[in-house]
Amino acid sequence: MNAASASDLRSRFLHSLAPDSQFYRMFDHLPGISFFAKNRQFQLMCANKHFMETMGFKNENELVGKEDFDLFPRRLAESFRRDDEEILRTGEPKLNIVELFFNPQGIPDWFITNKMPLRDKKGKLVGVMGSTQSYGQAMTIVHASQHIEKALAYIRDHFRTRLSVEDLAAQVHLSPRQLHRKFVETFGCSPQTFIMKLRIQAACDALQHEDAQISQVAIDLGFYDQSGFTHHFHKHVGLTPLKYQRQFRLGRR
């Protein structure tokens, strides 16, 4: 069957489905995978069982209409919203997004998210759908090599130091160029960007503490000085550390 015939066959099949067909219910039977879909107002419209249970809901109706800011810490919700806005603006998917949680000891636990645009029958963008998996399961799906596995483990333990790509490459017995290629293939970004993203997300969490001092946060996360920290923070978050801290504190009142 040629491409045109296959496309036509698929289109006729999809248009024949009942409006309330729920393909995503298949995700209920895939262990460890969370599925969700949002409208253009970033409100959750549907989710699978794993997502609902993770969020502490008993049924889907309790979840419908809620936004990320109702469910997640502000820093994570902000990150999710930026990704959603980009997808709705460009119409392009974002795959293998590395997102990070920090436990009370400040150790990152990460997971990988894939997001795609949702369109109506006329092709108009009407929302975003996505799936999320824990780090261990996701690494299997993206076929991460042993080198990437080792690199992630090393980054996890040393991202607060002034970790260079050369040091990281030596730890996993690759050249910096080989390591760069493997990171781009797996995550769509360089090792430098990956490490910086982790540091900035850790900084967002740290700045939310009442007694957090920006200069000390910069030192604790391996930045050479507060100026460099401010530059990178603004580049990734869109705010200076001081404005972010003030905004967060105002949001808590």
PLY file of the C-alpha trace (Angstrom):
ply
format ascii 1.0
element vertex 253
property float x
property float y
property float z
element edge 252
property int vertex1
property int vertex2
end_header
0.00 0.00 0.00
1.43 3.38 -0.98
1.66 6.32 1.41
-1.40 8.13 0.03
-3.62 5.05 0.31
-2.38 4.31 3.82
-3.07 7.90 4.91
-6.58 7.79 3.47
-7.32 4.44 5.12
-6.14 5.74 8.49
-8.19 8.94 8.16
-11.38 7.04 7.35
-10.83 4.74 10.31
-10.25 7.59 12.78
-13.26 9.56 11.50
-15.45 6.48 11.95
-14.74 6.27 15.67
-17.40 7.31 18.17
-16.79 10.75 19.73
-16.39 9.18 23.16
-13.81 6.61 22.07
-11.09 6.60 24.71
-7.85 5.36 23.21
-5.98 6.56 26.26
-7.62 3.89 28.41
-5.00 1.57 26.92
-2.48 3.42 29.09
-4.25 2.03 32.17
-2.68 -1.32 31.32
0.88 -0.07 30.75
2.60 -0.11 34.17
4.33 3.05 35.30
3.13 5.28 32.46
1.11 8.42 33.13
-0.98 9.85 30.29
-2.71 13.25 30.24
-4.33 15.69 27.83
-4.98 19.41 28.27
-7.01 22.00 26.38
-5.69 25.35 25.14
-6.37 26.86 28.56
-3.92 24.30 30.04
-6.71 22.56 31.95
-6.52 18.79 32.27
-9.23 17.13 30.21
-8.40 13.47 30.68
-5.83 11.22 32.30
-5.16 7.54 32.77
-5.38 5.59 36.01
-1.67 5.89 36.90
-1.75 9.69 36.56
-4.92 9.94 38.68
-3.52 7.69 41.42
-0.20 9.56 41.46
-2.09 12.83 41.96
-4.30 11.31 44.65
-7.60 11.27 42.77
-10.08 8.40 42.72
-11.76 9.20 39.40
-11.15 11.25 36.30
-13.91 13.79 36.91
-12.13 15.01 40.05
-9.12 15.90 37.90
-10.84 17.54 34.91
-10.41 21.32 34.82
-7.37 21.45 37.09
-4.10 23.02 35.99
-0.51 22.09 36.76
-0.39 24.93 39.31
-3.15 23.15 41.24
-1.19 19.90 41.39
2.57 20.52 41.39
5.13 22.70 43.13
5.31 26.10 41.46
8.73 25.53 39.89
7.58 22.35 38.17
4.29 23.89 37.09
6.17 26.80 35.52
8.38 24.41 33.59
5.40 22.37 32.38
3.58 25.52 31.30
6.54 26.79 29.25
6.69 23.48 27.36
2.94 23.51 26.72
3.02 27.10 25.49
5.84 26.30 23.08
3.94 23.32 21.63
0.79 25.40 21.13
2.84 28.16 19.56
4.87 25.99 17.17
2.67 22.93 16.67
5.76 20.77 17.15
6.14 17.94 19.67
8.68 17.99 22.49
10.17 14.56 23.09
12.39 13.10 25.81
12.01 16.14 28.06
14.01 15.55 31.22
12.07 16.80 34.26
13.33 16.64 37.81
11.94 16.35 41.31
14.10 16.94 44.37
13.49 14.89 47.47
13.84 16.44 50.99
17.57 15.62 50.95
17.98 17.64 47.76
18.70 14.60 45.59
17.15 14.72 42.11
14.80 12.02 40.92
14.05 12.49 37.27
11.55 11.30 34.76
11.10 11.71 31.04
8.08 13.31 29.39
6.91 13.28 25.78
4.39 15.88 24.65
2.56 16.28 21.34
0.04 18.79 19.98
-3.64 17.87 19.77
-5.62 19.00 16.72
-9.29 18.94 15.83
-10.70 17.57 12.56
-9.91 20.84 10.79
-6.29 20.75 11.90
-6.63 23.51 14.49
-4.49 23.18 17.61
-6.81 22.47 20.52
-4.46 21.22 23.22
-1.52 19.11 24.32
-1.24 15.45 25.22
1.65 13.68 26.83
3.04 10.70 28.66
5.46 10.51 31.56
7.65 7.68 32.82
10.03 7.26 35.70
13.75 7.47 34.98
14.36 3.71 35.06
11.51 2.83 32.72
12.11 5.78 30.43
15.76 4.92 29.95
14.70 1.56 28.57
12.30 3.21 26.15
14.81 5.75 24.81
17.44 3.00 24.51
19.99 4.83 26.60
23.41 3.27 26.36
25.40 2.14 29.38
27.54 5.23 28.89
24.50 7.49 29.26
23.32 5.52 32.28
26.69 5.99 33.96
26.85 9.64 32.98
23.42 10.33 34.49
24.38 8.56 37.70
27.56 10.63 37.94
25.71 13.88 37.18
23.15 13.02 39.84
25.89 12.85 42.49
28.09 15.71 41.29
25.96 18.34 39.56
26.49 20.76 42.46
30.23 20.82 41.80
31.95 22.56 38.91
31.52 19.49 36.77
33.08 19.80 33.34
32.14 17.82 30.26
35.74 16.63 30.04
35.58 15.19 33.56
32.21 13.60 32.86
33.45 12.05 29.62
36.51 10.62 31.37
34.29 9.04 34.03
32.33 7.09 31.39
35.34 6.38 29.14
34.22 8.48 26.17
35.68 11.45 24.40
33.83 14.75 24.96
32.67 14.62 21.34
31.27 11.09 21.73
29.51 12.07 24.96
28.01 15.14 23.27
26.68 13.05 20.40
25.09 10.48 22.71
23.38 13.17 24.81
21.99 14.89 21.74
20.72 11.56 20.37
19.06 10.66 23.68
17.84 13.98 25.09
18.10 16.47 22.23
20.56 18.65 24.13
24.24 18.78 25.02
25.66 17.54 28.32
26.38 21.17 29.26
22.73 22.13 28.75
21.54 19.07 30.66
23.76 19.85 33.66
22.84 23.53 33.62
19.13 22.71 33.49
19.55 20.49 36.53
21.41 23.22 38.42
18.80 25.84 37.59
15.94 23.61 38.65
17.77 22.88 41.91
18.21 26.64 42.32
14.47 27.22 41.86
13.78 24.79 44.67
16.46 26.31 46.90
15.26 29.89 46.37
11.82 28.96 47.66
13.12 28.48 51.19
12.43 31.43 53.48
16.06 31.92 54.53
17.63 31.35 51.09
20.42 33.75 50.17
21.05 34.10 46.44
24.81 34.32 46.82
24.89 31.12 48.90
22.61 29.27 46.47
25.03 30.19 43.68
28.00 28.82 45.63
26.16 25.67 46.69
25.35 24.87 43.06
28.85 25.27 41.71
28.61 28.67 40.02
31.74 30.78 39.98
29.95 33.89 41.26
26.51 35.41 41.74
26.74 37.32 38.47
27.23 34.15 36.44
24.44 32.46 38.35
22.07 35.36 37.64
22.93 35.26 33.93
22.20 31.56 33.55
19.12 31.67 35.77
17.58 34.50 33.73
18.39 32.69 30.49
16.55 29.53 31.55
13.72 30.92 33.70
13.13 34.36 32.21
13.56 36.09 35.57
16.49 37.04 37.76
16.89 34.95 40.92
15.76 37.93 43.02
12.59 38.50 40.97
11.84 34.79 41.01
12.23 34.67 44.78
10.01 37.71 45.27
7.38 36.35 42.88
7.29 33.02 44.69
6.93 34.66 48.08
4.14 36.93 46.84
2.37 33.86 45.42
2.37 32.23 48.86
0.58 35.16 50.54
0 1
1 2
2 3
3 4
4 5
5 6
6 7
7 8
8 9
9 10
10 11
11 12
12 13
13 14
14 15
15 16
16 17
17 18
18 19
19 20
20 21
21 22
22 23
23 24
24 25
25 26
26 27
27 28
28 29
29 30
30 31
31 32
32 33
33 34
34 35
35 36
36 37
37 38
38 39
39 40
40 41
41 42
42 43
43 44
44 45
45 46
46 47
47 48
48 49
49 50
50 51
51 52
52 53
53 54
54 55
55 56
56 57
57 58
58 59
59 60
60 61
61 62
62 63
63 64
64 65
65 66
66 67
67 68
68 69
69 70
70 71
71 72
72 73
73 74
74 75
75 76
76 77
77 78
78 79
79 80
80 81
81 82
82 83
83 84
84 85
85 86
86 87
87 88
88 89
89 90
90 91
91 92
92 93
93 94
94 95
95 96
96 97
97 98
98 99
99 100
100 101
101 102
102 103
103 104
104 105
105 106
106 107
107 108
108 109
109 110
110 111
111 112
112 113
113 114
114 115
115 116
116 117
117 118
118 119
119 120
120 121
121 122
122 123
123 124
124 125
125 126
126 127
127 128
128 129
129 130
130 131
131 132
132 133
133 134
134 135
135 136
136 137
137 138
138 139
139 140
140 141
141 142
142 143
143 144
144 145
145 146
146 147
147 148
148 149
149 150
150 151
151 152
152 153
153 154
154 155
155 156
156 157
157 158
158 159
159 160
160 161
161 162
162 163
163 164
164 165
165 166
166 167
167 168
168 169
169 170
170 171
171 172
172 173
173 174
174 175
175 176
176 177
177 178
178 179
179 180
180 181
181 182
182 183
183 184
184 185
185 186
186 187
187 188
188 189
189 190
190 191
191 192
192 193
193 194
194 195
195 196
196 197
197 198
198 199
199 200
200 201
201 202
202 203
203 204
204 205
205 206
206 207
207 208
208 209
209 210
210 211
211 212
212 213
213 214
214 215
215 216
216 217
217 218
218 219
219 220
220 221
221 222
222 223
223 224
224 225
225 226
226 227
227 228
228 229
229 230
230 231
231 232
232 233
233 234
234 235
235 236
236 237
237 238
238 239
239 240
240 241
241 242
242 243
243 244
244 245
245 246
246 247
247 248
248 249
249 250
250 251
251 252
